[in-house]
């Protein structure tokens, strides 16, 4: 599975916001610097996420960006849907039909199409069950394990 840069960087921006205490916000320069993403790209990602209802923004000296809901209520699937889309969609075969206008295989007989559909269903299930809060805890758990390995 390949994630686009927009999806990867967008998730990283969301995790920066998820690390904040409730009610605290971050400005574009703070997120940009923390993630090593240009200000322009950070602003673009946050605009997309705001339009998709994933983040909220406030203007002014104490303004910035916050998550629109608690991190425990934002599924990774929802964030990725706003940022890019799915790995496999129904029009996939139209793009890879070869020299023909349409795929020469019927949907029922195409084992490749069935494979991508199964992969997409599995990915959808994992992403729908994983929240931003889960990602934060997984990151802490991995960091803790790495620290234990270094001590050993």
LUMTORKE-231235 format. One record per residue: residue number from 1; residue in one letter; z negated, x, y negated of N, C-alpha, C, O in turn. Coordinates in pm, 1 decimal. Example, Ala and Ser with C-alpha at 12.3 -4.5 7.8 and 13.67 -1.06 7.14 Angstrom:
2
1, A, -780.0, 1319.0, 569.0, -780.0, 1230.0, 450.0, -780.0, 1320.0, 330.0, -846.5, 1423.6, 331.9 $
2, S, -708.0, 1285.0, 225.0, -714.0, 1367.0, 106.0, -787.0, 1290.0, -3.0, -803.9, 1340.9, -113.8 $
This chain:
152
1, X, 0.0, 84.5, 118.1, 0.0, 0.0, 0.0, 0.0, 88.0, -123.0, -74.3, 185.9, -130.0 $
2, X, 82.0, 54.1, -218.9, 86.5, 127.6, -344.2, 39.0, 37.8, -457.1, 86.3, -74.6, -473.5 $
3, X, -54.3, 88.9, -533.6, -96.1, 20.4, -654.7, -18.8, 79.7, -771.0, 8.6, 199.7, -772.7 $
4, X, 15.9, -1.8, -866.5, 81.2, 49.3, -986.4, -23.8, 116.8, -1073.8, -143.6, 94.1, -1057.1 $
5, X, 21.4, 198.9, -1166.0, -70.5, 262.6, -1260.7, -144.1, 155.7, -1340.2, -262.5, 171.3, -1370.2 $
6, X, -75.7, 48.1, -1374.3, -138.7, -59.4, -1450.6, -254.3, -121.2, -1372.2, -359.6, -149.6, -1429.4 $
7, X, -235.8, -141.9, -1243.3, -341.4, -200.0, -1161.1, -459.0, -103.0, -1146.2, -574.5, -143.4, -1159.6 $
8, X, -430.5, 23.0, -1118.9, -535.9, 123.8, -1102.6, -615.6, 141.4, -1231.9, -738.4, 133.9, -1231.0 $
9, X, -546.1, 164.4, -1341.7, -615.7, 186.1, -1468.7, -687.1, 59.6, -1516.1, -795.7, 67.0, -1573.6 $
10, X, -626.0, -55.9, -1491.8, -689.8, -181.4, -1529.6, -821.3, -202.1, -1455.5, -920.8, -243.2, -1515.3 $
11, X, -821.8, -173.9, -1325.8, -946.7, -184.7, -1249.1, -1050.7, -86.1, -1299.6, -1168.9, -119.5, -1307.8 $
12, X, -1008.2, 34.6, -1333.5, -1102.7, 133.6, -1384.6, -1162.9, 88.8, -1517.3, -1281.9, 109.2, -1541.1 $
13, X, -1081.9, 27.9, -1603.9, -1134.7, -26.3, -1730.0, -1236.2, -136.8, -1701.9, -1340.9, -143.6, -1766.3 $
14, X, -1204.8, -222.8, -1606.0, -1297.8, -330.6, -1571.0, -1429.4, -275.5, -1517.6, -1535.8, -329.7, -1547.4 $
15, X, -1423.3, -169.5, -1440.0, -1546.7, -111.3, -1387.0, -1630.1, -48.5, -1497.9, -1753.0, -49.7, -1490.5 $
16, X, -1565.5, 6.5, -1600.7, -1641.5, 56.1, -1716.0, -1718.9, -58.5, -1780.5, -1835.7, -43.2, -1816.3 $
17, X, -1653.5, -172.5, -1794.9, -1720.0, -288.9, -1854.2, -1829.3, -343.0, -1762.5, -1934.2, -387.2, -1809.4 $
18, X, -1804.7, -339.3, -1632.1, -1901.8, -391.2, -1535.5, -2029.3, -306.9, -1532.9, -2135.3, -357.5, -1496.1 $
19, X, -2021.0, -180.3, -1570.9, -2137.8, -92.1, -1572.3, -2231.5, -119.4, -1690.1, -2345.0, -71.8, -1691.4 $
20, X, -2185.1, -194.9, -1787.6, -2264.3, -222.0, -1907.6, -2372.3, -325.9, -1878.2, -2357.4, -409.5, -1789.1 $
21, X, -2479.8, -319.1, -1953.8, -2582.2, -421.7, -1941.2, -2524.3, -553.3, -1993.4, -2436.8, -551.9, -2080.0 $
22, X, -2571.4, -666.3, -1942.2, -2518.4, -795.2, -1988.1, -2526.2, -808.2, -2140.0, -2629.0, -779.4, -2201.3 $
23, X, -2416.4, -851.6, -2198.4, -2410.1, -869.6, -2343.0, -2360.4, -747.9, -2418.1, -2318.0, -760.0, -2533.1 $
24, X, -2364.3, -629.7, -2355.7, -2316.0, -507.9, -2422.2, -2164.7, -501.1, -2411.6, -2106.3, -544.2, -2312.2 $
25, X, -2103.1, -447.6, -2512.8, -1957.7, -437.4, -2513.1, -1915.6, -291.9, -2531.1, -1994.8, -206.6, -2571.2 $
26, X, -1790.5, -266.6, -2500.8, -1731.6, -134.8, -2521.3, -1606.6, -149.7, -2605.7, -1533.7, -248.3, -2594.3 $
27, X, -1582.5, -51.4, -2690.0, -1461.5, -48.7, -2772.1, -1352.3, 27.0, -2697.3, -1380.0, 102.3, -2604.0 $
28, X, -1230.2, 6.3, -2739.0, -1115.8, 71.6, -2675.7, -1133.5, 223.5, -2670.0, -1110.0, 281.8, -2564.1 $
29, X, -1174.0, 290.9, -2779.4, -1189.5, 437.1, -2770.8, -1292.1, 481.3, -2666.4, -1274.4, 584.8, -2602.2 $
30, X, -1398.3, 404.2, -2649.2, -1500.5, 439.8, -2550.0, -1445.4, 430.1, -2407.8, -1468.4, 518.5, -2325.2 $
31, X, -1373.5, 323.4, -2380.6, -1314.4, 305.0, -2247.4, -1206.2, 409.3, -2224.2, -1197.2, 468.9, -2116.9 $
32, X, -1124.9, 429.9, -2326.0, -1016.3, 526.9, -2317.4, -1068.4, 666.5, -2284.1, -1016.2, 733.7, -2195.2 $
33, X, -1169.7, 708.2, -2354.7, -1226.8, 841.0, -2332.5, -1293.0, 851.1, -2194.9, -1276.7, 951.6, -2125.7 $
34, X, -1366.9, 748.7, -2155.5, -1437.0, 751.2, -2026.9, -1340.5, 760.1, -1909.3, -1372.2, 821.5, -1807.4 $
35, X, -1223.8, 699.4, -1922.8, -1128.0, 695.2, -1812.4, -1011.1, 792.4, -1826.9, -930.2, 805.7, -1735.1 $
36, X, -1001.4, 859.8, -1939.9, -890.1, 952.5, -1958.7, -755.8, 882.2, -1969.8, -653.7, 932.7, -1923.1 $
37, X, -757.3, 766.2, -2031.7, -636.7, 686.3, -2052.3, -610.1, 683.4, -2202.2, -704.8, 679.0, -2280.8 $
38, X, -485.4, 685.8, -2243.4, -455.0, 683.1, -2386.1, -508.1, 555.2, -2448.9, -523.2, 453.4, -2381.4 $
39, X, -536.3, 561.3, -2578.5, -583.9, 443.2, -2652.3, -482.3, 330.2, -2641.6, -518.0, 214.3, -2620.6 $
40, X, -354.6, 366.1, -2656.6, -248.0, 265.7, -2652.5, -246.5, 194.3, -2517.1, -239.7, 71.5, -2511.8 $
41, X, -252.9, 269.7, -2409.3, -249.3, 209.1, -2276.0, -375.6, 127.3, -2249.1, -368.6, 20.0, -2189.1 $
42, X, -489.5, 177.1, -2292.8, -615.1, 102.7, -2276.7, -607.3, -30.5, -2350.6, -647.1, -133.8, -2296.9 $
43, X, -556.5, -28.6, -2472.8, -542.8, -151.5, -2551.4, -449.5, -250.1, -2481.8, -476.7, -370.1, -2478.1 $
44, X, -339.3, -199.1, -2426.5, -243.6, -284.3, -2355.9, -310.0, -349.0, -2233.6, -295.2, -469.2, -2211.2 $
45, X, -381.8, -270.6, -2156.0, -448.1, -322.8, -2036.1, -552.4, -428.7, -2071.9, -559.9, -533.3, -2007.5 $
46, X, -631.8, -401.5, -2173.5, -734.7, -496.2, -2214.1, -674.5, -625.1, -2270.2, -730.7, -733.2, -2252.6 $
47, X, -561.1, -613.3, -2337.3, -491.6, -733.2, -2387.0, -446.4, -819.5, -2268.8, -463.8, -941.3, -2270.6 $
48, X, -388.9, -756.8, -2166.8, -344.3, -828.9, -2047.4, -463.8, -896.0, -1979.0, -456.3, -1012.3, -1939.3 $
49, X, -572.9, -822.3, -1965.7, -692.9, -875.8, -1900.2, -757.2, -987.9, -1982.7, -812.0, -1082.7, -1926.5 $
50, X, -750.5, -977.1, -2114.7, -804.0, -1083.3, -2200.5, -718.3, -1208.6, -2188.1, -771.1, -1319.0, -2175.5 $
51, X, -586.3, -1192.1, -2191.6, -496.5, -1306.2, -2178.7, -511.1, -1373.2, -2042.0, -488.3, -1493.4, -2028.2 $
52, X, -549.1, -1294.7, -1941.5, -569.8, -1348.5, -1807.8, -708.7, -1404.9, -1785.0, -738.9, -1452.9, -1675.8 $
53, X, -794.3, -1399.8, -1887.4, -927.2, -1456.8, -1876.8, -1028.8, -1371.4, -1802.7, -1135.4, -1420.6, -1765.6 $
54, X, -997.6, -1244.9, -1780.9, -1088.9, -1156.7, -1708.0, -1188.8, -1090.9, -1803.5, -1304.5, -1069.8, -1767.1 $
55, X, -1144.8, -1058.4, -1924.8, -1234.8, -1000.7, -2024.2, -1233.4, -1086.6, -2149.8, -1142.8, -1166.9, -2172.1 $
56, X, -1336.2, -1067.4, -2230.5, -1346.6, -1134.8, -2359.9, -1357.5, -1026.8, -2466.5, -1403.2, -915.8, -2439.0 $
57, X, -1316.1, -1059.0, -2585.9, -1323.8, -961.0, -2694.4, -1390.0, -1023.8, -2815.9, -1385.2, -1144.9, -2837.3 $
58, X, -1451.9, -936.5, -2894.4, -1512.6, -978.3, -3020.3, -1473.3, -877.2, -3126.6, -1473.3, -756.6, -3101.7 $
59, X, -1440.3, -925.7, -3243.5, -1403.0, -837.6, -3353.9, -1526.6, -794.7, -3431.4, -1635.0, -851.2, -3416.6 $
60, X, -1506.9, -694.1, -3513.4, -1613.6, -653.7, -3603.9, -1680.7, -524.6, -3563.2, -1647.9, -463.6, -3461.5 $
61, X, -1775.3, -485.0, -3645.5, -1844.4, -357.3, -3626.5, -1916.3, -350.1, -3492.4, -1921.5, -243.6, -3430.9 $
62, X, -1970.8, -460.3, -3446.9, -2042.3, -462.4, -3319.4, -1959.1, -529.1, -3210.1, -2011.9, -571.4, -3107.2 $
63, X, -1829.2, -537.6, -3233.9, -1739.2, -602.0, -3139.0, -1698.0, -508.2, -3027.4, -1748.7, -396.7, -3015.3 $
64, X, -1607.7, -554.2, -2948.9, -1557.7, -477.5, -2836.2, -1522.3, -571.0, -2722.9, -1500.7, -690.3, -2743.8 $
65, X, -1516.6, -517.0, -2604.3, -1477.4, -593.5, -2487.1, -1594.1, -606.8, -2390.4, -1673.9, -514.7, -2373.0 $
66, X, -1601.8, -722.6, -2328.9, -1699.7, -750.8, -2224.3, -1627.1, -824.9, -2112.3, -1516.4, -875.0, -2131.9 $
67, X, -1689.2, -831.3, -1996.6, -1634.8, -913.7, -1889.7, -1651.7, -1059.9, -1929.0, -1752.6, -1096.4, -1989.4 $
68, X, -1555.6, -1142.8, -1895.9, -1563.0, -1285.2, -1928.3, -1664.8, -1357.9, -1840.7, -1716.0, -1463.2, -1878.8 $
69, X, -1693.9, -1301.5, -1723.5, -1792.8, -1356.9, -1630.4, -1871.8, -1239.0, -1574.6, -1830.8, -1124.2, -1591.7 $
70, X, -1982.5, -1264.9, -1509.2, -2055.1, -1154.6, -1445.0, -1967.0, -1083.4, -1341.8, -1879.3, -1144.8, -1280.9 $
71, X, -1991.1, -955.0, -1323.3, -1912.4, -875.3, -1228.6, -1917.2, -933.8, -1088.0, -1822.5, -918.0, -1011.0 $
72, X, -2025.4, -1000.3, -1054.7, -2040.3, -1060.7, -921.5, -1949.0, -1181.9, -902.6, -1931.2, -1229.2, -790.3 $
73, X, -1891.5, -1231.9, -1011.7, -1805.5, -1350.4, -1004.6, -1657.7, -1317.7, -1026.5, -1574.6, -1408.5, -1029.3 $
74, X, -1624.2, -1190.9, -1041.8, -1485.1, -1151.9, -1063.6, -1433.5, -1083.6, -938.0, -1471.6, -970.5, -907.6 $
75, X, -1346.8, -1152.8, -865.5, -1286.8, -1096.8, -744.5, -1178.3, -996.2, -783.2, -1105.1, -1016.2, -880.1 $
76, X, -1169.4, -890.3, -707.7, -1066.0, -789.4, -730.9, -928.2, -854.6, -722.0, -837.1, -817.1, -795.8 $
77, X, -912.5, -951.5, -632.7, -784.5, -1022.3, -618.8, -743.3, -1086.7, -750.5, -626.1, -1081.5, -787.8 $
78, X, -838.6, -1147.3, -821.6, -807.5, -1212.8, -948.5, -764.7, -1111.3, -1053.5, -670.0, -1134.6, -1128.6 $
79, X, -835.2, -998.3, -1058.4, -800.3, -893.9, -1155.2, -661.6, -837.8, -1125.4, -581.2, -820.1, -1217.0 $
80, X, -632.7, -809.7, -998.4, -502.0, -754.8, -962.6, -389.9, -854.6, -986.2, -278.4, -815.6, -1021.1 $
81, X, -418.2, -982.5, -967.4, -316.3, -1085.0, -994.2, -276.5, -1083.5, -1140.5, -159.1, -1100.1, -1173.7 $
82, X, -373.3, -1063.7, -1227.7, -346.1, -1057.9, -1371.7, -272.4, -927.6, -1407.0, -182.0, -927.1, -1490.4 $
83, X, -312.1, -819.0, -1343.0, -256.4, -688.0, -1376.5, -119.1, -660.7, -1316.2, -42.0, -582.9, -1372.4 $
84, X, -87.5, -722.2, -1204.4, 39.8, -685.5, -1143.4, 95.6, -785.4, -1045.1, 207.2, -834.3, -1062.6 $
85, X, 22.0, -815.4, -945.4, 75.2, -908.4, -847.4, 43.8, -868.2, -706.0, -52.6, -796.6, -678.9 $
86, X, 126.2, -915.2, -617.4, 101.2, -896.9, -475.6, 187.5, -784.9, -418.6, 292.0, -750.3, -473.8 $
87, X, 142.0, -730.0, -308.4, 217.6, -628.1, -236.6, 347.0, -686.5, -180.6, 452.6, -623.6, -188.6 $
88, X, 338.9, -804.9, -124.7, 453.0, -871.3, -62.1, 463.3, -1012.8, -115.7, 362.8, -1083.3, -125.2 $
89, X, 582.3, -1054.2, -150.5, 602.1, -1193.6, -189.6, 722.4, -1249.9, -114.8, 795.5, -1176.5, -48.4 $
90, X, 741.6, -1378.9, -126.2, 847.4, -1446.1, -50.6, 987.7, -1399.9, -88.3, 1080.2, -1414.9, -8.5 $
91, X, 1005.5, -1344.9, -206.6, 1136.9, -1297.8, -248.5, 1163.8, -1153.0, -204.8, 1267.5, -1096.2, -238.9 $
92, X, 1072.5, -1095.1, -131.3, 1084.8, -956.0, -87.8, 1218.8, -931.6, -18.9, 1289.0, -835.7, -51.0 $
93, X, 1253.8, -1017.8, 75.1, 1377.0, -998.5, 152.0, 1501.9, -1010.9, 64.8, 1604.8, -950.6, 95.3 $
94, X, 1493.7, -1088.1, -42.3, 1607.7, -1099.3, -133.3, 1638.5, -965.8, -199.7, 1754.2, -936.2, -229.7 $
95, X, 1534.4, -884.5, -222.7, 1552.8, -755.4, -288.1, 1604.0, -648.1, -191.4, 1660.1, -547.2, -234.5 $
96, X, 1584.9, -669.7, -62.0, 1621.8, -569.7, 36.9, 1717.1, -627.7, 141.3, 1698.9, -608.2, 261.4 $
97, X, 1817.6, -698.4, 93.7, 1912.9, -763.7, 182.6, 2027.6, -670.9, 222.5, 2116.1, -711.8, 297.5 $
98, X, 2027.4, -548.7, 174.2, 2140.0, -459.5, 200.8, 2258.3, -501.0, 116.3, 2241.8, -540.3, 0.8 $
99, X, 2377.4, -492.7, 172.6, 2497.0, -527.0, 96.0, 2523.6, -677.0, 95.4, 2612.0, -723.4, 23.4 $
100, X, 2448.8, -753.5, 174.1, 2466.3, -898.6, 178.3, 2389.7, -963.8, 63.5, 2300.5, -903.2, 4.3 $
101, X, 2425.8, -1086.9, 33.7, 2354.1, -1162.3, -69.6, 2214.7, -1200.8, -23.1, 2121.1, -1206.2, -102.9 $
102, X, 2201.3, -1227.2, 104.3, 2073.8, -1266.7, 163.4, 2048.3, -1183.7, 287.9, 2140.0, -1124.6, 344.8 $
103, X, 1924.0, -1180.2, 328.6, 1886.1, -1111.0, 450.7, 1959.9, -1175.3, 568.0, 1970.3, -1297.7, 575.3 $
104, X, 2009.8, -1094.9, 657.7, 2085.9, -1147.7, 770.9, 1996.2, -1201.9, 881.0, 2045.3, -1264.8, 974.7 $
105, X, 1867.7, -1179.1, 871.6, 1773.2, -1227.2, 972.2, 1710.8, -1358.9, 925.8, 1682.4, -1377.1, 807.4 $
106, X, 1690.5, -1447.6, 1018.0, 1620.5, -1570.6, 981.9, 1473.1, -1537.2, 965.0, 1423.0, -1446.6, 1031.5 $
107, X, 1402.7, -1608.1, 877.7, 1260.0, -1580.0, 858.1, 1180.8, -1584.5, 988.7, 1087.7, -1506.1, 1006.9 $
108, X, 1216.1, -1674.3, 1079.0, 1142.9, -1687.1, 1204.9, 1167.9, -1568.5, 1297.0, 1081.0, -1533.3, 1376.8 $
109, X, 1285.6, -1506.0, 1287.4, 1320.5, -1397.2, 1378.8, 1297.6, -1257.9, 1319.6, 1316.1, -1157.7, 1388.7 $
110, X, 1258.9, -1250.9, 1196.6, 1247.2, -1120.0, 1130.8, 1107.5, -1060.9, 1152.6, 1010.2, -1106.8, 1092.9 $
111, X, 1098.5, -960.3, 1237.4, 969.0, -899.2, 1267.1, 917.9, -817.8, 1149.2, 796.7, -804.4, 1132.6 $
112, X, 1006.0, -763.4, 1067.5, 963.1, -685.7, 951.6, 897.6, -778.2, 848.6, 792.9, -746.1, 792.4 $
113, X, 959.9, -891.6, 825.3, 903.2, -989.3, 731.2, 766.2, -1036.9, 780.2, 672.9, -1050.9, 701.2 $
114, X, 755.0, -1061.5, 909.7, 628.1, -1105.6, 966.8, 520.6, -998.4, 948.9, 405.0, -1030.0, 920.9 $
115, X, 558.8, -872.3, 964.9, 464.0, -762.3, 946.0, 411.4, -760.6, 803.4, 290.1, -756.7, 782.9 $
116, X, 500.8, -763.4, 703.5, 457.3, -758.4, 563.8, 373.7, -879.9, 527.9, 279.7, -869.9, 449.0 $
117, X, 407.2, -994.1, 585.2, 328.0, -1113.5, 559.4, 186.4, -1097.6, 615.0, 90.0, -1136.3, 548.9 $
118, X, 172.2, -1041.3, 735.2, 39.3, -1019.2, 793.5, -40.2, -917.4, 711.8, -160.1, -934.6, 690.0 $
119, X, 27.0, -811.9, 667.0, -40.3, -711.6, 584.4, -88.9, -776.0, 454.8, -201.9, -751.8, 412.4 $
120, X, -4.5, -857.8, 391.5, -43.3, -923.8, 266.9, -161.4, -1016.8, 288.7, -252.0, -1021.7, 205.5 $
121, X, -162.2, -1089.9, 397.6, -274.2, -1179.9, 425.5, -404.8, -1102.8, 443.1, -509.7, -1145.8, 394.9 $
122, X, -398.3, -989.6, 511.7, -518.3, -907.5, 531.0, -566.4, -850.3, 398.1, -686.1, -852.0, 369.2 $
123, X, -473.9, -799.9, 317.6, -508.6, -745.0, 186.3, -567.2, -854.7, 98.1, -669.2, -834.0, 32.4 $
124, X, -502.8, -971.3, 96.6, -553.2, -1083.7, 15.7, -696.3, -1119.1, 53.7, -779.7, -1145.0, -32.9 $
125, X, -724.1, -1120.0, 183.3, -858.0, -1156.1, 230.8, -962.2, -1055.3, 181.1, -1068.1, -1094.7, 132.2 $
126, X, -932.8, -926.7, 193.3, -1027.1, -823.1, 149.7, -1046.6, -828.6, -1.9, -1159.7, -823.0, -50.2 $
127, X, -937.0, -839.5, -76.6, -946.5, -841.8, -222.3, -1017.9, -966.4, -273.7, -1090.4, -959.7, -373.0 $
128, X, -998.2, -1079.4, -207.4, -1064.5, -1203.6, -248.9, -1214.3, -1198.6, -221.4, -1292.9, -1262.1, -291.8 $
129, X, -1253.6, -1123.3, -119.3, -1395.4, -1114.8, -82.0, -1468.8, -1001.1, -152.8, -1590.5, -988.3, -139.3 $
130, X, -1396.6, -919.2, -227.7, -1456.7, -804.3, -294.7, -1463.3, -830.8, -444.6, -1362.5, -863.7, -507.1 $
131, X, -1582.9, -816.2, -501.9, -1600.7, -836.8, -645.3, -1612.8, -702.2, -716.4, -1625.5, -597.8, -652.6 $
132, X, -1608.6, -706.4, -848.3, -1630.8, -584.1, -925.7, -1769.3, -527.6, -897.2, -1786.6, -405.9, -889.8 $
133, X, -1866.8, -614.5, -881.4, -2002.0, -569.2, -849.6, -2004.6, -495.3, -714.6, -2072.7, -393.8, -700.1 $
134, X, -1930.6, -547.1, -617.2, -1920.9, -478.7, -487.4, -1865.8, -337.8, -505.3, -1914.9, -243.2, -443.8 $
135, X, -1764.7, -323.9, -588.8, -1705.4, -191.4, -611.8, -1806.1, -96.0, -674.2, -1810.3, 21.9, -639.0 $
136, X, -1887.1, -146.4, -766.7, -1989.7, -62.1, -827.6, -2089.6, -14.0, -722.9, -2127.4, 103.2, -722.1 $
137, X, -2132.2, -104.0, -634.9, -2228.8, -66.2, -531.9, -2167.2, 26.6, -428.6, -2233.9, 117.6, -379.5 $
138, X, -2040.4, 4.5, -394.9, -1973.0, 92.6, -300.0, -1962.5, 232.7, -357.4, -1980.5, 331.2, -285.7 $
139, X, -1933.5, 241.9, -486.4, -1924.6, 371.9, -551.7, -2057.2, 444.8, -548.3, -2062.3, 564.9, -522.1 $
140, X, -2166.3, 370.8, -575.4, -2300.1, 431.6, -570.7, -2335.0, 474.0, -428.8, -2394.9, 579.5, -408.3 $
141, X, -2297.7, 392.1, -331.0, -2327.5, 425.3, -191.9, -2252.4, 551.1, -150.2, -2308.5, 637.1, -82.3 $
142, X, -2125.7, 562.6, -190.3, -2048.2, 681.8, -156.9, -2104.1, 805.0, -225.8, -2112.8, 911.6, -164.9 $
143, X, -2142.0, 791.5, -352.0, -2199.1, 905.2, -424.4, -2329.4, 949.5, -359.8, -2356.9, 1069.2, -350.9 $
144, X, -2409.6, 853.8, -314.8, -2534.7, 886.9, -247.6, -2512.0, 960.9, -117.3, -2584.5, 1055.3, -85.8 $
145, X, -2411.9, 919.1, -41.2, -2379.3, 986.6, 84.5, -2329.1, 1127.4, 59.0, -2364.4, 1220.2, 131.8 $
146, X, -2246.1, 1144.2, -44.9, -2195.8, 1277.9, -77.9, -2310.9, 1369.9, -116.7, -2311.8, 1486.8, -78.2 $
147, X, -2408.5, 1318.7, -192.8, -2523.0, 1398.8, -232.3, -2603.8, 1440.8, -110.1, -2651.1, 1554.2, -102.8 $
148, X, -2620.0, 1348.9, -12.8, -2692.7, 1383.3, 109.3, -2620.9, 1491.1, 189.2, -2685.0, 1578.8, 247.2 $
149, X, -2489.3, 1484.9, 192.5, -2412.4, 1584.9, 264.9, -2426.2, 1722.6, 200.2, -2431.8, 1823.9, 270.0 $
150, X, -2431.7, 1726.3, 67.0, -2447.5, 1853.6, -2.6, -2584.5, 1914.0, 22.6, -2597.6, 2036.1, 31.3 $
151, X, -2686.1, 1830.8, 34.4, -2822.6, 1878.5, 56.8, -2837.0, 1933.6, 198.4, -2906.6, 2032.9, 219.6 $
152, X, -2771.7, 1869.7, 295.3, -2786.0, 1908.8, 435.2, -2739.8, 2049.2, 462.8, -2746.2, 2095.1, 576.9 $
